[in-house]
Amino acid sequence: MHGQKMTTERVSAFSDALIAVIMTIMVLELKAPESPEITAMLALWPTVVSYALSYLFIAIIWINHHHLLRLVHFASTRLIWVNFLHLFLVSLLPFTTAWMARTDLAPMPVAIYAGVFVLVNAAYLLFEREIFAQAEAGAMPEPARRLARRRTLIGLAIFALAGLVAPFVPLLGFFLICCALVLYLQPEIFSSRLQGQAE
């Protein structure tokens, strides 16, 4: 067993399974109101918005993770451990999402929530860097690599700003997190280089 290289398919399969568990745990935090009135649902808006934002973030993580792993065929030991670190930090999202929702977007829970986003993004930056170091030069054009790095760094800066602002203006901190996620909805980084590649 020692000396054999682990394929990225195994890393991807494990990551997919763990992300599915994280999403399941998060959705279990959604509790239906006991009252049949529509006002009871309206009162749950912090929970619904928090859940939707976290779900979107995890979906973005999964998409980017999937695309990056396609750049390499084998995973180094360092890449495996960076992936474990990244997934561990992602696994904190259900807890911070529930805390923020239950406290109606209170300052400290929003700040901690933003802090988790910072940590997840920082670990993703390490993951991205490790992938780029192992990938062949032609697997992803240098302009696309620079764009990906720039996007990750800008997102990291906005998440950090959200964490600093949230203790004073929690809604602004939450809004900044939403704005940062918009950066990750741009598909052009991965679309051009993957055309013609096998699934």
N, C-alpha and C positions, 0 to 999 in steps of 0.2 A: 504493500500500500504506500509506504514511504517512497518518495521519488516520483510518484505518478502525479501528473498535473490534473487539477480539478477543472472541468469544463465550465464555461460561463452558463451553460444550460442548467447545470445543477444549482449554481448560485441564483440564477433567475427563478427557478422553480421554488427554492426555499423562500426567497424574498416574496414571491407572489403569494405563497401560503401564509406567511406572517402578516403581510399587508391585508389579506382577506380577514384574518383573525382580528387585527386592529380595527378594521371597519365594522366588523360584527360587534365587537365590544362597544364601540362608539354608538352604534344605532340602538343598542340595548339601553342606553341612557335616556332615550326619548320615551317619556312617560305620558300617556294619554291623560287629559284632564278628566276629573270625576264629574264635572258639571256638563250638561248637554248644551249649554249656551255657547254661542259663537264668541262671546266675550272671553270665555275661558281659553279658547284657542288663541285669541289675540294677545292675551296676557303671556303666552308662551313665546312671543317673538324673539326674546334673547336666546332661548334654547334652539329654536328653528334656525335662526341666522348663524349662531355659533356652529351648529352641526353642519349646515350647508357650507360654511367657509372651510371647516376642517376637512369635510369630504372632498371639496374641490382641491385643497392642498395635497391630500393623499393621492388623489387621482393624478395630479400633475407630477408628483413624486414617482408614481408607478410608470407613467408614460416616459419620463426622462430616463428613469432607471432602465427601462426596457430598451430604449434606443441606444443608450451608452454601452450596455453590455453586448450589443450586436457588433460593436467595433473591435472586440477581441474574442478569441476563441477559448483561451485558457485563463484562469484566474490565479494570480500570484497569491502567496500567503498574505502579503500586505493588503492586497485588494480585498481578500476575504474578510480580514479583520476590520478594515475601513467600512465594508458593507455591514458587518455586524454592529459597529458603532452607529452608523447611520440609521439602521432599523431600530436599534434600541431607543434612540432619540425620537424617532417617529412614533414608537409605542407609548410615549408620554402624552401624545395628543388627546386620547380619550379622557384622561384624567383632567388635563388643563381645560379642555373644552367643557366638560361637565361642571367644573368649578366656576368657570366664567359664566356659564349659562344660569346656574343656580343662584349666583349672586347678582344677576341682572347687569352684567358688564361692569362690575365694581372695579375701581382703579387697580388694586394690586393683582387680582386674578387676570385682568387684561394685560398687565405688565409681564406677569409670569408666562402667560400664553404667548406673548410676543417674544419673550426670552427663549421659549422652546423653539419657535420658528427660527430664531437666530442660530441656535445650536444645530438644528436640523440642516439649515442652509450651509453652515460652516462644515459640517460633516459631508454634505453633498459636494462641496467645493473640493474636499480632499478626495472623495470618490471620483469626481470628474477629472481631477488632476492625475490620479493613478491610472485611470482608463486612457487618457491622452498619452501618458508616458509609455504605455504598453502597445497602443494601437499603431498600426503601420501608417506611414506618412500619407499615403493615398486614401486611407480609410475615411478621413474627414479633412476637407480643405482647411488650410490655416486661417483664412478669413472666418470660416464658420466656428473654428475653435476660439478665436478671439471674441467673436460675438457671444458665444456660450459663456466664456469666462466673465465677460463684461456684464452680461445679464445676471449671472449669479452674484457678482460682487455688488451690483446696484441693488438687487433684491435684499442681500444681506445688510446693506447700509440702511435701507428703508425699514426693515424689520427691527434693526437696532434703534433707529429713531423712534419707531412706534413704542418700543419698550421704555424709552426715556420719557416720552410724552405721556404715556398711559397713566402713571400715578397722579398726574395733574389734570389731564383731560382724557378720560378713558375712551370716550366715543371717537375722538380724533385719533388716538392710538389704534383703535379697531379699524377705523377708516384707512389709515396708512397701511395696515396689514392687507386690507382688500386691494389697495392700489398696487402693492408689491406683487400680489398674485397675478395681476393683469400682465406683468412682464413675462410670466411663464406660459401664457396662453398663445405666444407667437410660435407658429409651427415651422417657420422657414429655416430654423437652425438645422433640423434633422431631415426635412423633407427632400431637399435637393440631393444630398449625398446618398440617400437610401434608395433612390429610384433604380430599378433594375436588379436590386439585391434580392436574394431568395428570402422568404419568410423563415 
